[in-house]
Amino acid sequence: MAAAIRRERERAGMSLSELAKRSGLAKSTLSQLEAGTGNPSLETLWALGVTLGVPFSRLVDPPRPAVRLIRAGEGPAAHSGQANYTATLLASSPPGARRDLYRIEAQPGESRRSEPHMPGTVEHLVIGAGRALAGPVDEPVELGPGDYLAYPGDAAHVFTALDPDTSGVIVMEHV
């Protein structure tokens, strides 16, 4: 992750100070992340992605082989600092495509509120187990196993687990 953050910051032509100012993060936090000594929250990584104009996956996805298997409980996971919510990147967009695939796992309690992602982002959610309240902050929908919901990812949205061990898959389209 450290190399990816530095690579994208340099690609954007930003200093650490400029990235800190634009993202609202402390320069010391960014310095630690680029040195590989920090442990960023999901919210920190999203803020960096939005500020740098790149999908979240570009910051966490390691180089991949032609065949990729990710067993349950494995993969690059990011944990929310707001709620008992984990997003594991399963696949990011290859060149020419604009979508990322995540497995999510959450427990009842605090909601996971997401600030708007890059303009044109659409999220597609399928619940695999449990129940959740998800979608736009002002119009969340209750979902159960097998239910599908598409909603604007470029507007504030929320995910609240209603049952223990709620899980699902999110596909993020970047237009």
C-alpha positions, 0 to 999 in steps of 0.5 A: 500500500505504501508504494501505491500511495506514493506512486499515485501522489507523485503521478498527481504531482502533489507534495505530501503537504498538498495531499494532506491539505486537500484530503484533510489528513495529517501530513504525519499520517501520510508520511507514515503510510508512505513509509509503510508504518501506518495502518490506514482505516477504510475512511482514510483510504477513500479520502486519499482515493477521492483526493488523488482521483483514483479508485480505492482499489488502486491504493490497495491492490497488489500486482496479480497473477493471471489466475487469482484465488482468494479464499474466505477470510483472505485478501487485502482487507480494509476495516472501517474506523466508524463501524464493525465493517470490513471491505475486502478487495476481490478484483480491481479494474484491469486497464480499459475496464472501470469496476472493482469487486469487494466482499463485505462483512459487517456486524450490527451496531454503528452504520458505515457511512460513506462520503461520495466517491468519484463523480459517476460512481455507481455501487451494485450490492448483493447480500449473501447472508444476513440483512442490511439497511443500505443505499443513499443516506436519505433513502436506505433500503432493507435487504436480505440474502439474494437481494440486489440494490444499485445506487449512486456511489457519488452521493453519501451512502450507508450500510448498516448490518441488521443481523450478525455476520451479514455479508455481501458483494459490492461491484463499484462502477467508475464511469 
